[in-house]
Amino acid sequence: MIEKEIINFEKTVIVGIVTQNQDEEKLKEYLDELEFLTFTAGGEVIKRFSQKMDKPNPKTFVGTGKLEEIATYIKENSISTVIFDDELTPSQQKNITKIFDIKVLDRTNLILDIFAQRAQTSYARTQVELAQCIYLLPRLSGMWTHLERQRGGIGMRGPGETEIETDRRIVRDRIALLKDKIKAIDKQMATQRGNRGAMVRVALVGYTNVGKSTLMNAVGKSDVFVENKLFATLDTTVRKTVIKNLPFLLSDTVGFIRKLPTQLIDSFKSTLDEVREADLLLHVVDISHPEFEHHIESVNQILKDIKSDDKQIIMVFNKIDAYKPVYLAEDDLITEREPKHYSLEEWKKTWMNNVGTENALFISATDKTNFEEFREKVYEAVREIHITRFPYNKFLYPEYSEAIDKEEE
């Protein structure tokens, strides 16, 4: 008999603050996402703590009263981990750890931990380790108490290195080694990309957990790992895909997230090169998520950061099968209609209409709703790029409707 696997989730509390730039509604949204990140990493959020502040306390992030409240709750409920929604400075992390005497993480550390769990290939593991080392370097002094002072005694006097300096040097050497390793792999991957010839390149981009890998599997008949968790895909998958008789390369890239650690953008440079070098981007959006508009903003900002916001983009609004508007009673004349009350048809008449009928699609990758329309749109966009590059191939790849007619003949 197969024994049932018991998963032990770490008991966790999460902490965030309401500031001038982040109201209560936005904080709730961020903490919802942080809770999903915690679940993905193997933790169970028992309670949330929040505080209104003009700006974070430079010593302890939150106020002393709130710290005491959290510390009391931790002791009474045997909490093993505290996770803060924003990146903590090394001194804040050190001070808070002394008070709580348990594991203290921030959003960046949590994302890095999930990346470390998800990294499958040696290249992904190298990228994650580099990001972790860059994050760890300024925090070494707070990691272990034995590093806080130089040991005295025989043979320890004089100008020798302190342990903290030794450890910093080891980490710096490791960073240099990993950077060299990534440079070598980058060259290999650049060569691979160069060897793909002049085929049109299409990249799937979007927020994490919007269904990019599911869409990749549906279009390219691939077998990319899919799971309803954040950052299920870390390694870029590139597949030759054919719609009708038109071949092109389709790549599934790592998902983006708000407050994405800068060291991850730096270390995942080569993965993001797939986006930079793509001819066409399919920006996949989970329309069933209540905050999908903010997700679009975050992805657009990251595309701007990696200088890829000027590319041709087709907006693909996925998961229409899961979209459920909040219905208002017909006799409710008090409640003001908000975006959450819009039906899909109403959404199409908002700013989505300005995206253009040529560049917006509403599909479901799981049950393939409107999939033929999606295939046609991608075919026409890829064909346009291809015949611009090779004008003499215009008759080889006819328009989509003509391609269907040929198949029927």
C-alpha positions in Angstrom: 0.0 0.0 0.0 1.4 3.4 -0.9 1.7 5.7 2.1 -0.1 9.0 1.8 2.5 11.9 1.7 2.0 14.4 4.5 3.2 17.9 3.6 4.2 19.9 6.7 3.6 23.6 5.9 5.5 26.1 8.0 3.3 28.2 10.2 3.9 31.8 9.0 2.7 35.3 9.6 3.0 38.1 7.0 3.5 41.8 7.6 2.9 44.9 5.5 2.4 48.6 5.9 -0.1 51.2 4.6 1.8 54.3 3.4 1.1 57.4 1.3 2.0 55.4 -1.8 0.2 52.3 -0.8 -3.4 52.4 0.5 -5.3 49.7 2.4 -6.8 48.2 -0.8 -3.4 48.0 -2.5 -1.8 46.5 0.6 -4.6 43.8 0.8 -3.8 43.0 -2.9 -0.1 42.7 -2.2 -0.6 40.6 0.9 -2.9 38.2 -1.1 -0.1 37.8 -3.5 2.4 37.3 -0.7 0.2 34.6 0.8 0.1 32.8 -2.5 3.9 33.1 -2.7 4.2 31.7 0.8 2.0 28.8 -0.1 4.1 28.1 -3.2 7.2 28.1 -1.0 5.7 25.6 1.4 4.2 27.9 4.1 0.8 28.4 5.6 -0.2 32.0 6.5 -1.9 32.0 10.0 -2.3 35.7 10.4 -1.6 39.0 8.6 -0.4 42.2 10.4 -0.5 45.7 9.0 0.2 49.2 10.2 -0.4 52.7 8.9 2.9 54.7 8.7 4.2 57.7 6.7 7.3 55.6 5.9 8.9 52.4 7.2 10.8 52.6 10.5 14.5 52.6 9.5 15.4 50.3 12.4 12.6 47.8 12.6 10.4 48.5 9.5 7.2 48.7 11.7 6.7 50.5 15.0 7.7 49.1 18.4 4.1 48.6 19.5 3.3 46.5 16.4 6.6 44.6 16.9 5.5 43.7 20.5 2.1 42.6 19.2 3.7 40.3 16.5 6.2 38.9 19.0 3.4 38.0 21.5 1.4 36.3 18.7 4.5 34.4 17.5 5.1 32.9 21.0 1.5 32.1 21.7 1.0 30.3 18.3 4.4 28.6 17.7 5.0 30.6 14.5 8.3 29.6 12.8 8.6 32.3 10.1 7.7 36.0 9.7 7.6 37.4 6.1 7.6 41.1 5.3 6.0 42.4 2.1 8.8 44.8 1.2 12.6 44.3 1.0 14.2 44.8 4.4 17.6 46.5 4.8 20.3 44.3 6.4 20.1 46.3 9.7 16.3 46.0 9.8 16.5 42.2 9.2 19.2 41.9 11.9 17.2 43.9 14.5 13.9 42.2 13.8 15.5 38.7 14.0 17.0 39.6 17.5 13.5 40.5 18.7 11.5 37.6 17.3 14.3 34.9 17.5 12.8 33.1 14.5 13.3 33.1 10.8 12.7 36.6 9.3 12.3 36.9 5.5 11.2 39.6 3.1 9.5 39.4 -0.3 12.8 39.2 -2.2 14.1 36.4 -0.1 10.8 34.5 -0.5 10.9 34.8 -4.3 14.5 33.7 -4.4 13.6 30.7 -2.3 10.8 29.7 -4.7 13.2 30.2 -7.7 15.7 27.9 -5.9 13.0 25.2 -5.5 11.8 25.5 -9.1 15.2 25.7 -10.9 15.6 22.5 -12.9 18.5 23.0 -15.3 22.1 23.8 -14.2 21.7 27.2 -16.0 18.6 28.1 -14.0 20.3 27.0 -10.8 23.4 29.1 -11.6 21.2 32.2 -12.2 19.3 31.7 -8.9 22.5 31.1 -7.0 24.0 34.3 -8.4 20.9 36.3 -7.3 21.0 34.7 -3.9 24.7 35.6 -3.4 24.1 39.2 -4.4 21.2 39.4 -1.9 23.3 37.6 0.8 26.5 39.7 0.6 25.3 42.8 2.5 23.4 40.7 5.0 26.3 38.4 6.1 26.9 40.2 9.4 23.4 39.4 10.6 23.4 35.8 9.5 25.5 34.1 12.2 26.4 35.5 15.7 29.9 33.9 15.5 30.8 36.4 12.8 30.0 39.5 14.8 33.4 39.9 16.4 37.0 38.7 15.8 38.1 36.0 18.1 41.0 36.9 20.5 43.7 34.6 21.9 47.0 33.2 20.8 47.6 33.4 17.1 44.7 35.7 16.6 46.3 39.1 17.3 47.5 41.4 14.7 46.1 42.6 11.4 44.6 39.3 10.3 41.2 39.0 8.5 38.1 38.8 10.7 35.7 36.0 9.9 33.1 38.3 8.5 35.7 39.7 6.0 36.7 36.1 5.1 33.1 35.1 4.5 32.5 38.3 2.4 35.5 37.5 0.3 34.3 33.9 -0.3 30.9 35.2 -1.4 32.5 37.8 -3.7 34.7 35.1 -5.2 31.6 32.9 -5.7 29.7 35.8 -7.4 32.7 36.4 -9.8 32.8 32.7 -10.5 29.0 32.5 -11.2 29.2 35.6 -13.4 31.9 34.0 -15.5 29.9 30.8 -15.7 26.8 32.7 -16.9 28.9 34.6 -19.4 30.1 31.3 -20.9 26.5 29.9 -21.0 25.2 33.2 -22.5 27.7 32.8 -25.3 26.4 29.2 -26.0 22.8 30.4 -25.8 23.5 33.4 -28.1 25.1 30.9 -30.6 22.0 28.7 -30.3 19.7 31.7 -31.0 21.9 32.6 -33.9 21.7 29.0 -35.3 17.9 29.2 -35.4 18.3 31.1 -38.7 15.9 33.8 -39.8 12.7 32.1 -38.5 10.2 34.5 -36.9 10.5 34.4 -33.1 7.4 34.7 -30.9 7.7 35.0 -27.1 5.0 34.5 -24.5 5.3 37.1 -21.8 3.0 37.9 -18.8 2.5 37.9 -15.1 3.3 34.6 -13.3 0.5 32.0 -13.2 -1.5 33.5 -16.1 -1.4 30.3 -18.2 1.6 30.9 -20.6 2.8 27.3 -20.3 -0.8 25.9 -20.8 -1.1 28.1 -23.9 2.4 26.9 -25.1 1.3 23.3 -24.7 -2.0 23.9 -26.6 -0.4 25.8 -29.5 2.8 23.9 -30.0 1.8 20.4 -28.8 4.6 20.7 -26.2 4.9 19.1 -22.8 5.9 22.1 -20.7 5.4 21.7 -16.9 2.1 23.3 -15.7 0.9 23.9 -12.1 -1.4 26.4 -10.4 1.4 27.9 -8.4 3.6 31.0 -8.9 6.8 30.6 -11.0 6.0 27.0 -12.1 8.2 27.7 -15.2 11.7 29.1 -14.7 13.6 27.6 -17.7 12.8 29.1 -21.1 11.4 26.5 -23.4 11.7 27.2 -27.2 9.7 25.0 -29.6 9.3 25.1 -33.4 5.6 25.6 -34.0 3.6 25.4 -37.2 0.2 27.0 -37.8 -1.2 25.7 -41.1 2.1 25.5 -43.1 3.8 28.5 -41.5 6.7 27.6 -39.1 7.9 29.9 -36.3 9.7 29.6 -33.0 7.6 30.0 -29.8 9.3 30.5 -26.4 7.8 30.3 -23.0 9.5 32.7 -20.6 9.7 33.1 -16.8 6.7 34.9 -15.4 6.9 38.5 -14.1 5.7 39.8 -10.7 5.4 43.1 -8.9 8.3 44.2 -6.8 10.5 41.7 -8.8 14.0 41.7 -7.2 16.5 43.7 -9.3 19.1 41.0 -8.8 16.8 38.5 -10.5 16.4 40.7 -13.5 20.2 41.0 -13.7 20.9 37.2 -13.3 18.1 36.2 -15.6 19.5 38.4 -18.4 19.9 35.6 -20.9 16.4 34.2 -20.2 15.0 37.7 -20.9 17.1 37.9 -24.1 14.5 35.6 -25.5 12.0 38.4 -25.0 14.5 41.1 -26.3 15.2 39.2 -29.5 11.6 38.2 -30.2 9.9 39.6 -33.3 6.4 39.4 -31.7 5.3 39.3 -28.1 2.1 37.5 -26.9 1.2 39.3 -23.7 -0.9 36.8 -21.8 -3.2 38.2 -19.1 -5.3 36.2 -16.6 -8.6 38.1 -17.0 -10.2 36.1 -14.2 -7.8 37.7 -11.6 -9.4 40.7 -9.9 -6.2 42.8 -10.2 -5.4 41.9 -13.8 -5.1 45.6 -14.8 -2.3 46.1 -12.3 -0.6 42.9 -13.6 -0.6 44.4 -17.1 1.0 47.6 -15.7 3.7 45.6 -14.0 4.6 43.5 -17.1 4.7 46.7 -19.2 7.0 48.3 -16.7 9.4 45.3 -16.8 9.3 45.2 -20.6 10.2 48.9 -20.5 13.1 48.1 -18.1 14.5 45.5 -20.5 13.9 47.8 -23.5 11.3 45.6 -25.2 8.2 47.8 -24.9 8.5 49.0 -28.6 7.9 45.5 -30.0 4.7 44.3 -31.8 2.4 43.0 -29.0 -0.8 41.0 -29.2 -2.8 41.1 -26.0 -4.2 37.6 -25.1 -6.8 37.7 -22.3 -6.8 34.1 -21.1 -9.0 32.1 -18.6 -12.3 33.6 -19.9 -13.8 30.3 -18.7 -12.9 31.2 -15.1 -14.1 34.9 -15.3 -17.0 35.6 -13.0 -18.2 39.2 -12.6 -19.7 40.3 -9.3 -23.4 40.7 -10.1 -25.5 43.5 -8.7 -29.2 43.2 -8.0 -31.4 44.9 -10.5 -33.0 47.0 -7.7 -29.7 48.0 -6.2 -29.5 51.7 -7.0 -27.0 52.6 -4.2 -23.9 50.5 -5.1 -21.7 52.2 -7.7 -20.7 50.0 -10.5 -16.9 49.1 -10.5 -14.7 47.1 -13.0 -15.4 44.0 -10.9 -19.1 44.2 -12.0 -18.3 44.3 -15.7 -19.2 41.4 -18.0 -16.7 40.3 -20.6 -18.7 42.2 -23.3 -18.6 45.4 -21.2 -14.8 45.0 -20.7 -14.3 44.8 -24.4 -15.9 48.2 -24.7 -13.5 49.9 -22.2 -9.8 50.6 -22.8 -9.5 47.1 -24.3 -11.2 48.5 -27.4 -8.3 51.0 -27.8 -5.9 48.1 -27.9 -7.5 47.5 -31.3 -9.6 44.6 -32.6 -6.5 43.5 -34.4 -4.4 43.2 -31.2 -6.8 41.9 -28.5 -7.9 38.3 -28.1 -10.2 36.6 -25.5 -9.5 32.9 -25.1 -9.3 30.0 -22.7 -6.2 27.9 -23.2 -7.6 25.0 -21.1 -10.8 24.4 -23.0 -9.6 26.1 -26.2 -12.4 28.6 -26.4 -11.9 31.1 -29.4 -8.7 29.1 -30.2 -9.2 29.2 -33.9 -9.4 33.0 -33.8 -6.2 33.0 -31.7 -4.4 30.8 -34.3 -5.6 33.0 -37.1 -4.4 36.2 -35.4 -0.9 34.7 -34.6 -0.7 33.3 -38.1 -1.4 36.6 -39.8 1.0 38.5 -37.5 3.8 36.0 -38.1 3.1 35.9 -41.8 3.3 39.7 -42.0 6.8 39.7 -40.3 7.9 36.7 -42.5 6.9 38.2 -45.9 8.5 41.5 -44.9 11.7 39.6 -44.3 11.3 37.3 -47.3 9.0 39.1 -49.9 9.4 36.2 -52.4 7.7 33.9 -49.9 4.4 35.8 -50.1 2.7 33.1 -52.2 4.2 30.2 -50.2 2.2 31.4 -47.1 -1.2 32.7 -48.2 -3.6 34.5 -45.9 -5.3 32.4 -43.2 -8.7 32.1 -44.9 -7.0 31.0 -48.2 -4.9 28.5 -46.3 -8.1 26.9 -44.9 -9.6 26.9 -48.4 -6.5 25.0 -49.7 -6.8 22.5 -46.9 -10.5 21.9 -47.7 -9.8 21.4 -51.4 
